[in-house]
Amino acid sequence: MYLQKINLKNKYALVTGAGKGLGRACSIALAEAGATIIALSRTSTDLDKLEKEIKKIKGKIIKVPCDIMNYKDLKKQLDKIKVIDILVNNAGTNIPEPFEKIKQTSMNYLVDLNLKSAFNVAQLVVNKMLKNKKRPGSIINMSSQLGHVGMSGRNIYNMTKFGIEGLTKGMGVELAKKNIRVNTVAPTFVETPMVKKFFKDKNFKRLALGKIPMGKAASESDVATTVCFLASSASSMITGSSIIIDGGWTAQ
């Protein structure tokens, strides 16, 4: 047999920003593939809703209410968890502003959440993975097409996602011999609650979709399925790489 199936039974998958959007979609998809989900979100009500959805498909979930920007609490919560096989380093956001009007508060917040917190989570998880050397580890950092190309009005987001791509390559090279793979998924605009807010601006929506040769936004399922592939042994020779889910945007 040449076709490897995506089977994540007996795997423990930590998903940050699990309560909404791509984090929620990835959590459900990973649970469908058999993984036990360690769902981290700062909003307990979102985790409760996710728990109901995962239990509907007879999946397993461990809820971790935590703000990943609070390092002390993050470390405390992750110290309680014995095994993590998969990390979906997803928590993040965007605050679009013209370059000359970018506020210091916006810049600091995006760098702290999208980049520094992602690094902190990855480092804590890697140290845990190294204690379970016989279990192969897979880390999927949530990037963006804007980690590969620029876009006006999104300079700080560009900066943080290019940083995630660089971090991923460095980690991928360094951790390869330690049985840990590290990759990114880099979606175009996805129909998440955050993007739906941006698309309320009809001119922006027309501009964004006009740059995608396939003429449509990505679905949450497109991204979640790719995450499951990278989490599984089906991608066992892929590390330090990025799968771009952009309908052809960056090919132009």
C-alpha positions as CSV (number, residue, x, y, z in Angstrom):
1,M,0.0,0.0,0.0
2,Y,1.3,3.4,-0.9
3,L,-1.5,5.6,0.4
4,Q,-0.9,6.7,4.0
5,K,-4.1,7.5,5.9
6,I,-4.4,10.4,8.4
7,N,-4.8,8.5,11.7
8,L,-4.2,10.4,14.9
9,K,-5.5,7.9,17.4
10,N,-3.6,8.0,20.7
11,K,-2.2,11.4,19.9
12,Y,-2.5,14.5,22.0
13,A,-2.9,17.7,20.1
14,L,-2.6,21.2,21.7
15,V,-4.4,23.9,19.8
16,T,-4.1,27.5,20.8
17,G,-6.8,30.0,20.0
18,A,-9.1,26.9,19.9
19,G,-12.3,28.7,20.7
20,K,-13.0,30.4,17.4
21,G,-12.2,30.5,13.7
22,L,-9.3,28.3,12.5
23,G,-8.5,27.1,15.9
24,R,-12.0,25.7,16.4
25,A,-12.0,24.2,12.9
26,C,-8.5,22.5,13.4
27,S,-9.6,21.2,16.8
28,I,-12.7,19.5,15.4
29,A,-10.8,18.1,12.4
30,L,-8.0,16.7,14.6
31,A,-10.6,15.1,16.8
32,E,-12.3,13.6,13.7
33,A,-8.9,12.1,12.9
34,G,-8.7,10.5,16.4
35,A,-6.6,12.9,18.4
36,T,-7.4,14.0,21.9
37,I,-7.7,17.8,21.8
38,I,-6.0,20.0,24.4
39,A,-8.0,23.1,23.6
40,L,-6.4,26.4,24.9
41,S,-8.4,29.6,24.8
42,R,-8.8,32.6,27.0
43,T,-12.6,32.5,26.7
44,S,-14.2,29.6,28.7
45,T,-17.6,29.9,27.1
46,D,-16.0,29.3,23.7
47,L,-14.3,26.2,25.1
48,D,-17.6,25.0,26.4
49,K,-19.2,25.3,23.0
50,L,-16.2,23.5,21.4
51,E,-16.5,20.7,23.9
52,K,-20.1,20.1,22.9
53,E,-19.2,20.0,19.2
54,I,-16.3,17.5,19.8
55,K,-18.4,15.3,22.0
56,K,-21.0,15.1,19.2
57,I,-18.5,13.3,17.1
58,K,-17.4,11.2,20.2
59,G,-14.1,13.0,20.4
60,K,-12.0,13.7,23.4
61,I,-11.1,17.2,24.7
62,I,-9.2,18.7,27.6
63,K,-10.1,22.3,28.1
64,V,-7.4,24.8,29.2
65,P,-8.7,28.3,29.8
66,C,-5.6,30.5,29.5
67,D,-4.3,33.7,28.0
68,I,-1.1,32.8,26.1
69,M,0.2,36.3,26.6
70,N,0.5,35.6,30.3
71,Y,3.7,33.5,30.3
72,K,3.5,32.6,33.9
73,D,0.0,31.2,33.6
74,L,0.8,29.6,30.3
75,K,3.7,27.7,31.8
76,K,1.7,26.7,34.8
77,Q,-1.1,25.3,32.6
78,L,1.2,23.4,30.3
79,D,3.2,22.0,33.2
80,K,0.1,20.1,34.1
81,I,0.0,18.3,30.8
82,K,2.2,15.1,30.5
83,V,2.1,14.5,26.8
84,I,1.8,16.7,23.7
85,D,2.4,15.0,20.3
86,I,1.0,17.8,18.1
87,L,1.0,21.6,18.5
88,V,-1.2,23.8,16.3
89,N,0.3,27.2,17.2
90,N,-2.7,29.2,16.0
91,A,-3.6,32.1,18.3
92,G,-3.2,35.4,16.6
93,T,-5.0,38.4,15.2
94,N,-4.6,41.4,12.9
95,I,-5.1,45.2,13.3
96,P,-5.1,46.7,9.8
97,E,-3.7,50.3,9.7
98,P,-1.9,52.5,7.1
99,F,1.9,52.3,7.7
100,E,2.3,56.0,8.7
101,K,-0.6,55.7,11.2
102,I,0.3,52.5,12.9
103,K,0.0,52.9,16.7
104,Q,2.7,51.7,19.0
105,T,0.0,49.9,21.0
106,S,-1.1,48.0,17.8
107,M,2.4,47.1,16.9
108,N,3.3,45.9,20.4
109,Y,0.1,43.9,20.8
110,L,0.5,42.1,17.4
111,V,4.2,41.3,18.0
112,D,3.5,40.1,21.5
113,L,0.6,37.8,20.4
114,N,1.4,36.7,16.9
115,L,5.2,36.2,17.4
116,K,6.4,36.3,21.0
117,S,3.6,34.2,22.4
118,A,3.9,31.7,19.5
119,F,7.6,31.3,20.3
120,N,6.8,30.9,24.0
121,V,4.2,28.2,23.3
122,A,6.5,26.4,20.9
123,Q,9.5,26.4,23.3
124,L,7.4,25.1,26.2
125,V,5.9,22.3,24.0
126,V,9.3,21.3,22.5
127,N,10.7,20.8,26.0
128,K,7.8,18.6,26.8
129,M,8.2,16.7,23.5
130,L,11.9,16.1,24.2
131,K,10.9,14.3,27.5
132,N,8.9,11.8,25.4
133,K,11.6,11.1,22.7
134,K,10.0,7.9,21.4
135,R,6.9,9.8,20.4
136,P,7.4,11.8,17.1
137,G,6.4,15.4,17.5
138,S,4.7,17.7,14.9
139,I,4.4,21.4,15.3
140,I,2.2,23.4,12.9
141,N,2.7,27.2,13.1
142,M,-0.3,29.2,11.7
143,S,1.2,31.5,9.2
144,S,-0.4,33.3,6.2
145,Q,0.1,34.1,2.6
146,L,1.2,37.4,4.1
147,G,4.2,35.6,5.6
148,H,5.3,35.2,1.9
149,V,4.2,38.4,0.2
150,G,3.4,42.0,1.3
151,M,0.1,43.8,1.4
152,S,-0.6,47.4,2.1
153,G,-2.3,48.2,5.4
154,R,-1.0,45.1,7.0
155,N,2.6,45.8,7.6
156,I,2.9,44.6,11.2
157,Y,0.9,41.4,10.4
158,N,3.4,40.9,7.5
159,M,6.3,41.4,9.9
160,T,4.9,38.9,12.4
161,K,4.1,36.2,9.8
162,F,7.4,36.5,8.1
163,G,8.9,36.1,11.5
164,I,6.8,32.9,12.0
165,E,8.1,31.6,8.7
166,G,11.7,32.3,9.8
167,L,11.2,30.7,13.2
168,T,9.7,27.6,11.5
169,K,12.7,27.1,9.2
170,G,15.1,27.5,12.1
171,M,13.2,25.1,14.3
172,G,12.7,22.6,11.5
173,V,16.4,22.4,10.9
174,E,17.4,22.2,14.5
175,L,14.8,19.8,15.7
176,A,14.8,17.4,12.8
177,K,17.3,15.0,14.4
178,K,15.2,15.1,17.6
179,N,12.2,13.5,16.1
180,I,10.2,16.8,15.9
181,R,8.9,18.2,12.6
182,V,8.0,21.9,12.3
183,N,6.0,23.4,9.4
184,T,3.5,26.2,8.7
185,V,0.2,26.5,6.9
186,A,-0.2,29.8,5.1
187,P,-3.8,30.5,4.1
188,T,-5.2,33.3,2.1
189,F,-8.3,35.0,3.5
190,V,-10.5,32.4,5.1
191,E,-14.2,32.7,5.9
192,T,-13.6,33.1,9.7
193,P,-15.4,35.6,12.0
194,M,-12.4,37.9,11.8
195,V,-12.2,37.9,8.0
196,K,-16.0,38.3,7.7
197,K,-15.6,41.6,9.6
198,F,-13.0,42.7,7.0
199,F,-15.2,41.6,4.1
200,K,-18.0,43.9,5.3
201,D,-16.0,46.5,3.4
202,K,-17.2,45.6,-0.1
203,N,-14.3,47.4,-1.8
204,F,-11.8,45.5,0.3
205,K,-13.6,42.2,-0.4
206,R,-13.5,42.8,-4.1
207,L,-9.8,43.7,-4.0
208,A,-8.9,40.6,-1.9
209,L,-10.9,38.1,-3.9
210,G,-9.7,39.8,-7.2
211,K,-6.1,38.8,-6.2
212,I,-7.0,35.2,-5.8
213,P,-6.9,33.4,-9.2
214,M,-9.4,30.9,-8.0
215,G,-11.7,33.8,-7.2
216,K,-12.8,32.7,-3.8
217,A,-11.8,32.7,-0.1
218,A,-10.4,29.5,1.5
219,S,-12.7,27.5,3.7
220,E,-11.9,26.5,7.3
221,S,-12.0,22.9,6.2
222,D,-9.2,23.6,3.6
223,V,-6.9,24.8,6.3
224,A,-7.9,22.2,9.0
225,T,-7.4,19.3,6.6
226,T,-3.9,20.5,5.7
227,V,-3.2,20.8,9.4
228,C,-4.2,17.2,10.0
229,F,-2.0,16.1,7.1
230,L,1.0,17.9,8.7
231,A,0.1,16.5,12.1
232,S,0.2,12.9,10.8
233,S,2.8,10.4,9.7
234,A,1.6,10.9,6.1
235,S,3.8,14.0,6.1
236,S,6.8,12.3,7.8
237,M,9.4,13.7,5.4
238,I,8.1,17.3,5.5
239,T,9.8,19.8,7.9
240,G,10.9,23.4,7.8
241,S,8.4,24.0,5.1
242,S,5.2,25.9,4.4
243,I,2.0,24.8,2.6
244,I,0.4,27.8,1.0
245,I,-3.4,27.6,0.8
246,D,-4.0,30.7,-1.3
247,G,-5.8,29.8,-4.5
248,G,-2.8,31.0,-6.5
249,W,-2.3,34.5,-4.9
250,T,1.5,34.1,-4.3
251,A,2.1,32.4,-7.7
252,Q,1.6,35.7,-9.5
